[in-house]
Amino acid sequence: MSESAAEIKSLKMAELNKLNLPKFWREILQIAGPDMFIKIWRVASCPENQWKQDKIYVPSIKKYQEFQCVQIIKCFIESNMSCTEITKELEKHGMSRSPDTIRRIAKKYELGEVPLR
């Protein structure tokens, strides 16, 4: 980034920080940068995106984490791993699923029977 681009970004950040936005929005600003932040803010503030009375619905990150876990389990099942092996592998990454859960996922996605061991 050129010096002038860095200066412009710094000025935009300072301007947005003067708005005394809630902590949640300041964190998004820091992560996304000023230009992307403004785009996000515009989308979030459109009446058609409002849930009710100037509020937007923010789904829990757990929904995404669960989706990712299911995708990982599906890959392990397709690699012919047993429930025990899958459970151990998931635990290495801070995820905990029972053999019954693994079998339900296999059944739901028609991946066949998964051996316990």
N, C-alpha and C positions, 0 to 999 in steps of 0.2 A: 504494500500500500504506500503510495507516495505521501510525502509530508503534508501536502495540501489536503489530500483525501483523509488523512489521519486527523488533521485539524478540524475539518468539516464534521467528521464523525464525533469528535470530542465536543464540538459546539452543540451538535444535535443532542448528544447525551446530556450535556449540562442543561440545555433548554428543557428537555423532558423531565430531568430530575427536579427542576424548579416547580413542577406541577404538584409535588407532594402526593404522588399516587400511592395507593395501598402497597404494602410490602410485596404481595403476590405479583402485581403488575411491574414493580421495580425489578423483581427477579427475572421476569420474562424479558424486560428491557435489556438487562445485563447479558442474558443468554443469547438473545436474538439480534441485538444491535438495534440502532434507532430506526433504520428503514424497514426492516422486517417487523419490528414492533408496531410501527404505525399501520402496516398492512393487517396484522393480527387484530389490532385495536379496531380498525374499520370494520372488519368482518364481525367481530364480537359485538360491536355496538349497533349493527343494522337491526331494525325492528323485527325483521323476519327470522333473525337468529336468537332473539330474546325468548327465554323460556316463559317468564311472566314478570311483569313490572320491572323492567331494566335488569333482569337477572338472566344469566346464561347457565345452562346445565353443563357441568364438567364431570364426565364419567371418571370413575376411579381408575387409577393406573393398574389396579389388580386385574381388570378385564384384559388388558394387553399382556400382562405377565402370565395370566392363565392361558391365553392363546399361544404364547411362545412355548410354555411348558408342554402343551398338547402337541405342538409341532415337533418338539424334541422327542417326546415319547413315541410319536408316530415313526420318526426316523429310526429310533432304537428298535422298535418292533419290526420294521422293514429290514433291519440288519440282523434279524433272527436272535435278538437278545432275549433272555428270560426275564421274568418279573423281578427276580432277585437282582440280576445284573442291572436292570434299568433303575431299580430303587437305589442301589448303591451309587450308580453314576449320577442320578439326580441329587442325592445327598451331598456329593462332592461340590455341588453348585448351590447349596442352600435351599434346595427344593425337596419337598417330602410328599410322596404319593404312595398309597398302599397298592399291593398287588391287585386288589379288587378294582381300584380306580384305573389301573393300567389295562386290565382286562375289559372294563367298560369302554375305554377309549378304542381298544382294538375292535370290539364288537360294533361300536357306533360307526367306525370308518371302514368296516368290513375288511379288516387286516388279518383275519384268521385267529386261531387259538394261540395264546402266548403261554409257554410252559412256565411253571412256578420257578423251577431251577434249571 
